[in-house]
Amino acid sequence: MGDPRKSRKMFHRPRRIWATDQLSAELYIMGSYGLRNKRELWKAQTEMARIRNQARALLSSTAEVRAEKEKRLLNSLLRLGLVKEGATLDDILGLKVEDLLERRLQTLVMKKGGTKSPYQARQIVSHGHVSIGNRKVNIPGYIVRTDEESRILLHIEVAPKPAEASPAS
């Protein structure tokens, strides 16, 4: 970490933010994962670009340097749940932003808790109704590690999704 008085942005915005196909793709991702604004999406895109850059740099490095750093990178991504056991650098280059967004606490609460929408899951997390183990976490963008995934606890009853109503005849 650097000096708190010299903070830097954690994201890079796209060069052309008004491209029509890019706008529709971003809007779809934001809706499916319940992101608050484009900045959250851009942070995830920047993080994935950083990971892929590390993998590309390792592919072009020498064998002795590559062996140690490749193992370290794969172990960290395995801990985050982004790659499976026995993955290679090519698997890292194949990662998408959606893979990282699937590891957010908000998304995992939606899948585990059965909330009606990702926005409801976001509200449950930000209001402090979720804990990981004995630690309360109220950050929807928290990246959940694989060892923490089984310890996610909801402290609120979520109403089940309504059943499909049959059409009246």
ABEGO torsion letter per residue (X at the ends): XBBAABBBBABBBBABAABAAAAAAAAAAAAAAGBABAAAAAAAAAAAAAAAAAAAAAAABBAAAAAAAAAAAAAAAAAAGABBBGBBAAAAAABBAAAAAAABAAAAAAAAAGBABAAAAAAAAAAGABBBEABBBABAABBBBAAAAAABBBABBBBBBBBBBBBBX
